Amino acid sequence: MQGFDLDQLRTFVNVADAGSFTAGAPRVFLSQSAASEQLRKLEERAGQPLLHRARSGVSPTPAGERLLTHARRLLALSDEAWRDLHEVPLQGDLRLAVTDYFRPAELARLLARLGESHPQVRLHVTVQKSGAIEEAYARGEFDVGLSMRIAGAASGGGAAARPPAGVVLRRERLLWLGASGLRLSRGEPVRLVALPDNCSLHQFTVGLLARRRVPYSVAHVASGVAGLQSALAAGLGVACLNEAALAPGLAPLAAPHGLPALPAASFYLLPPRPGEEAFVARAREVIAAQFG
């Protein structure tokens, strides 16, 4: 029978999150050797290495990153099933903030499914830029925040100004997008379609082009992702967007002339605040399971 052992997955998640067997094993009430043996069996089951092991600690391999996403969802669903069978309802008001880059074509469906699964939860949903979400979350204005981080990019206030990443829900490629059939003219400045200056993806894009000395001009500024997609489909220019924002009428630029390679973006739930209510902690687990 194919499948994974939940105890092994739980150990894997905790060791990966802690960054070492020494720190992760106590989280699941195991000795370091017992945790190591569980990970050995899990890797044997997976058929490939899941962790890079070094003196400084451990980090997920590409296969490990993929399994982590599934493991978090499976563990959250297992916990939710236990609570359901023990008739522990999830109820209350939840202030949820979601970055506008997160699965824009699917977000309404995800929220509807969340509401159907937990009808006693009253959702107050805000869609904002990642930076605004993180600042408001730090002030206590939201209970759960879903933000985006670009690999290797620092925030405008410096890397130390950003809160630590919490549970990663998904990772997506960043792409250079334009209207279907668009071709760039070699040697001409890139006509950029962008969101406002306070958008972290806009800041990353113009910073990257400047560092690589790629000439560009901002041809159009949109107020949101939907407006940006419309401007791109109309042929007004090109933009850097995450893979889930690929919409009808848009296409990745084939072998884009002179445009630099792009990293990946991670979508993650902001970590719990000290003294967080049990209801909010459970709601975060449910969102991790359903939105991943």
C-alpha positions as CSV (number, residue, x, y, z in Angstrom):
1,M,0.0,0.0,0.0
2,Q,1.4,3.4,-1.0
3,G,1.4,6.4,1.4
4,F,3.3,8.0,4.2
5,D,3.3,7.6,8.0
6,L,1.9,10.6,9.8
7,D,4.3,10.3,12.7
8,Q,7.2,10.3,10.3
9,L,5.8,13.3,8.4
10,R,5.3,15.2,11.7
11,T,8.9,14.6,12.7
12,F,10.0,15.7,9.2
13,V,8.1,18.9,9.4
14,N,9.4,19.8,12.9
15,V,13.0,18.9,12.1
16,A,12.8,20.9,8.9
17,D,11.2,23.9,10.6
18,A,13.7,23.8,13.5
19,G,16.7,23.5,11.2
20,S,18.3,20.5,13.0
21,F,17.6,17.2,14.6
22,T,18.8,18.5,17.9
23,A,16.2,21.3,18.0
24,G,13.4,19.4,16.1
25,A,13.4,16.1,18.0
26,P,12.1,17.5,21.3
27,R,9.2,19.1,19.6
28,V,7.8,15.6,18.8
29,F,9.0,14.1,22.1
30,L,11.7,11.9,20.5
31,S,15.4,11.5,21.1
32,Q,17.7,12.7,18.3
33,S,18.5,9.2,17.3
34,A,14.8,8.2,17.1
35,A,14.0,11.3,15.0
36,S,16.9,10.5,12.7
37,E,15.7,6.9,12.3
38,Q,12.2,8.2,11.4
39,L,13.6,10.5,8.8
40,R,15.7,7.6,7.4
41,K,12.6,5.5,7.0
42,L,10.6,8.4,5.5
43,E,13.4,9.0,2.9
44,E,13.4,5.3,2.1
45,R,9.7,5.5,1.6
46,A,10.0,8.6,-0.6
47,G,12.8,7.0,-2.6
48,Q,15.0,10.1,-2.5
49,P,16.8,12.4,0.0
50,L,14.5,14.9,1.7
51,L,17.1,16.8,3.8
52,H,20.5,18.2,3.2
53,R,22.6,17.4,6.2
54,A,25.5,19.6,7.3
55,R,27.3,20.6,10.4
56,S,25.3,23.8,10.6
57,G,22.0,21.9,10.5
58,V,19.5,20.6,7.9
59,S,17.6,22.1,5.0
60,P,15.0,20.6,2.7
61,T,16.1,19.2,-0.7
62,P,13.8,20.1,-3.7
63,A,11.9,16.9,-3.1
64,G,11.8,17.7,0.6
65,E,10.2,21.1,-0.1
66,R,7.5,19.4,-2.2
67,L,6.8,16.9,0.5
68,L,6.7,19.5,3.2
69,T,3.8,21.2,1.4
70,H,1.9,18.0,1.3
71,A,2.9,17.0,4.9
72,R,1.6,20.2,6.4
73,R,-1.7,19.8,4.7
74,L,-2.0,16.1,5.7
75,L,-1.2,16.9,9.3
76,A,-3.6,19.8,9.5
77,L,-6.4,17.6,8.0
78,S,-5.6,14.8,10.4
79,D,-5.9,17.2,13.4
80,E,-9.1,18.7,11.9
81,A,-10.6,15.3,11.5
82,W,-9.9,14.5,15.1
83,R,-11.5,17.7,16.3
84,D,-14.5,17.0,14.1
85,L,-15.1,13.5,15.4
86,H,-14.7,14.8,19.0
87,E,-17.3,17.5,18.1
88,V,-15.0,20.5,18.8
89,P,-16.5,23.2,16.5
90,L,-14.5,26.0,15.0
91,Q,-16.4,29.2,15.6
92,G,-15.7,32.9,16.0
93,D,-14.8,36.0,14.0
94,L,-11.6,35.7,12.0
95,R,-9.8,38.7,10.4
96,L,-7.9,37.3,7.4
97,A,-5.5,39.3,5.2
98,V,-4.3,37.8,1.9
99,T,-1.7,39.2,-0.5
100,D,-3.3,40.0,-3.9
101,Y,-0.8,37.8,-5.7
102,F,-2.0,34.6,-4.0
103,R,-3.9,32.4,-6.5
104,P,-6.0,35.4,-7.8
105,A,-8.2,33.2,-10.0
106,E,-8.9,30.7,-7.2
107,L,-9.1,32.8,-4.1
108,A,-12.9,33.3,-4.2
109,R,-13.4,29.5,-4.5
110,L,-11.0,28.9,-1.6
111,L,-12.8,31.3,0.7
112,A,-16.1,29.8,-0.3
113,R,-14.9,26.3,0.6
114,L,-13.6,27.6,3.9
115,G,-17.0,29.1,4.7
116,E,-18.8,25.9,3.7
117,S,-16.5,23.7,5.8
118,H,-16.8,26.0,8.9
119,P,-20.1,27.8,8.8
120,Q,-19.7,29.1,12.3
121,V,-16.6,31.1,11.4
122,R,-17.4,34.7,10.4
123,L,-14.7,35.7,7.9
124,H,-13.5,39.3,7.5
125,V,-11.3,39.2,4.5
126,T,-8.9,41.9,3.3
127,V,-6.8,41.7,0.1
128,Q,-3.7,43.9,0.3
129,K,0.0,44.2,-0.6
130,S,2.3,41.9,1.4
131,G,4.1,44.8,3.0
132,A,0.9,46.4,4.2
133,I,-0.3,43.0,5.5
134,E,2.9,42.4,7.5
135,E,2.8,45.9,9.0
136,A,-0.9,45.7,10.0
137,Y,-0.4,42.2,11.4
138,A,2.4,43.4,13.6
139,R,-0.1,46.1,15.0
140,G,-2.7,43.4,15.7
141,E,-5.1,44.4,13.0
142,F,-5.4,40.9,11.5
143,D,-5.6,37.5,13.1
144,V,-4.1,35.6,10.2
145,G,-1.9,37.0,7.5
146,L,-0.9,35.4,4.2
147,S,2.0,37.1,2.6
148,M,4.5,36.7,-0.2
149,R,8.3,36.7,-0.1
150,I,10.7,36.6,-3.0
151,A,13.8,34.5,-2.7
152,G,16.9,36.6,-2.1
153,A,15.0,39.9,-2.0
154,A,15.1,42.2,1.0
155,S,12.3,44.5,2.1
156,G,12.5,48.2,1.6
157,G,13.2,48.6,5.3
158,G,15.9,46.0,5.3
159,A,15.7,42.2,5.9
160,A,15.6,42.8,9.7
161,A,12.4,44.8,9.3
162,R,10.5,41.8,8.1
163,P,8.9,39.3,10.4
164,P,10.1,35.7,10.2
165,A,8.3,33.5,7.7
166,G,5.8,31.1,9.1
167,V,4.2,28.1,7.4
168,V,5.0,28.1,3.7
169,L,1.8,27.2,1.7
170,R,3.3,27.1,-1.8
171,R,6.2,28.2,-3.9
172,E,5.8,29.5,-7.4
173,R,8.1,30.6,-10.2
174,L,8.2,34.2,-11.1
175,L,7.8,34.8,-14.9
176,W,8.2,37.6,-17.3
177,L,4.7,37.9,-18.8
178,G,3.2,39.7,-21.8
179,A,0.3,39.5,-24.2
180,S,0.2,36.2,-26.2
181,G,2.5,36.5,-29.2
182,L,4.4,39.5,-27.8
183,R,8.0,39.8,-29.0
184,L,10.5,42.2,-27.5
185,S,12.6,44.3,-29.7
186,R,16.3,43.8,-28.9
187,G,18.1,46.9,-27.8
188,E,14.9,48.9,-26.9
189,P,14.0,49.8,-23.3
190,V,11.6,47.3,-21.7
191,R,8.1,48.7,-21.5
192,L,7.1,47.8,-17.9
193,V,3.6,47.4,-16.7
194,A,3.7,47.7,-12.9
195,L,1.8,48.1,-9.7
196,P,2.4,51.2,-7.4
197,D,5.8,51.9,-5.9
198,N,4.9,50.4,-2.5
199,C,4.4,47.0,-4.1
200,S,7.2,44.6,-3.1
201,L,7.1,42.8,-6.4
202,H,7.4,46.2,-8.2
203,Q,10.3,47.2,-6.0
204,F,12.0,43.9,-6.7
205,T,11.4,44.1,-10.5
206,V,12.8,47.6,-11.0
207,G,15.7,46.9,-8.6
208,L,16.6,43.8,-10.5
209,L,16.5,45.6,-13.9
210,A,18.6,48.4,-12.5
211,R,21.2,46.1,-11.0
212,R,21.5,44.2,-14.3
213,R,21.6,47.5,-16.2
214,V,18.6,46.6,-18.3
215,P,17.0,49.9,-19.7
216,Y,13.3,50.2,-19.0
217,S,10.4,52.6,-18.8
218,V,7.2,52.3,-16.8
219,A,4.6,52.3,-19.6
220,H,1.5,51.7,-17.4
221,V,0.7,51.6,-13.6
222,A,-2.2,49.4,-12.5
223,S,-4.0,49.6,-9.2
224,G,-4.2,45.8,-8.6
225,V,-3.3,42.5,-10.1
226,A,-6.5,42.3,-12.2
227,G,-5.8,45.7,-13.7
228,L,-2.2,44.7,-14.4
229,Q,-3.4,41.5,-16.1
230,S,-5.7,43.5,-18.3
231,A,-3.0,46.0,-19.3
232,L,-0.7,43.1,-20.2
233,A,-3.3,41.4,-22.3
234,A,-3.9,44.7,-24.1
235,G,-0.2,44.6,-25.2
236,L,0.8,47.6,-23.1
237,G,4.1,46.0,-22.0
238,V,5.6,43.3,-19.8
239,A,5.6,42.5,-16.1
240,C,7.1,40.2,-13.6
241,L,4.4,38.1,-12.0
242,N,4.0,34.8,-10.1
243,E,2.9,31.7,-12.0
244,A,-0.6,31.7,-10.5
245,A,-1.2,35.1,-12.0
246,L,-1.0,33.7,-15.6
247,A,-4.4,34.6,-17.1
248,P,-6.1,34.2,-20.4
249,G,-4.5,36.4,-23.1
250,L,-1.1,36.3,-21.3
251,A,1.9,34.1,-22.0
252,P,5.5,33.7,-20.6
253,L,8.0,35.5,-22.8
254,A,9.8,32.9,-24.8
255,A,13.6,33.3,-24.4
256,P,13.1,37.0,-23.3
257,H,15.8,39.2,-24.9
258,G,18.0,40.8,-22.3
259,L,15.6,40.1,-19.3
260,P,17.3,38.6,-16.3
261,A,16.4,35.2,-14.8
262,L,13.9,35.3,-12.0
263,P,13.8,33.5,-8.6
264,A,10.8,31.9,-6.9
265,A,8.2,33.4,-4.7
266,S,7.0,31.8,-1.5
267,F,3.5,32.3,0.0
268,Y,3.4,31.8,3.7
269,L,1.3,32.4,6.8
270,L,2.7,34.9,9.2
271,P,3.8,33.2,12.5
272,P,1.6,33.2,15.6
273,R,1.8,36.1,17.9
274,P,2.5,35.5,21.6
275,G,-0.7,34.7,23.5
276,E,-2.7,33.9,20.4
277,E,-6.2,32.5,21.0
278,A,-6.7,28.8,20.5
279,F,-9.4,29.6,17.9
280,V,-7.0,31.6,15.8
281,A,-4.3,28.9,16.0
282,R,-6.8,26.3,14.8
283,A,-8.1,28.6,12.1
284,R,-4.5,29.0,10.8
285,E,-4.1,25.2,10.7
286,V,-7.4,24.9,8.7
287,I,-6.2,27.6,6.2
288,A,-2.9,25.9,5.8
289,A,-4.6,22.7,4.9
290,Q,-7.2,24.2,2.5
291,F,-5.1,26.9,0.8
292,G,-1.9,25.0,0.2
